[in-house]
Amino acid sequence: MAASAETTERQHSDLAEISREMVRLYKDQFGRGPTKAKTSYAGPDTILCTLENSFTPAERKLAEMGEHQRLRDTRLYFQYATDSDFRSIVERILGRKVRAFNSGVDTATDVSVEVFHLEPADKDQIEASTPPGLG
């Protein structure tokens, strides 16, 4: 079933809010927020948030020095230390439980990704929240 214009508008609003909240969380956590963020569905039960240009000056220096693994380890350590903060943003905005959370960073390009795997929704919730063509 195709999503209505109102449902599609709400989906875009929810995804934009997730992006804004991820930028805020990065800023709170690392002292600097990404300059680019985009959140989208990657299927009916998966949310993908891509964040770019979030490294602090010190992190950029580590990357320039070739200390990519050290930078990845430090970044991911802090992200997983605040795992519940990441999950709660998505759960609050979408009203769905996050069953798994994955985080990754490409230290050569300063691009991070946060992946949220959602508990399956009931049929009505799926039809209301799934963009056309992804159900």
Buried (B, 14 or more C-beta within 10 A) or exposed (E): EEBEEEBEEBBEEBBBBBBBBBBEBBEEBBEBBBEEBBBBBEEBBBBBBBBBBBBEEEBBEBBEEEBBEBBBEBBBEEBEEEEEEBBBBBBEBBEBEBEEBEBEBEBEEBBBBBBBBBEEBEEEBBBBBBBEEBB
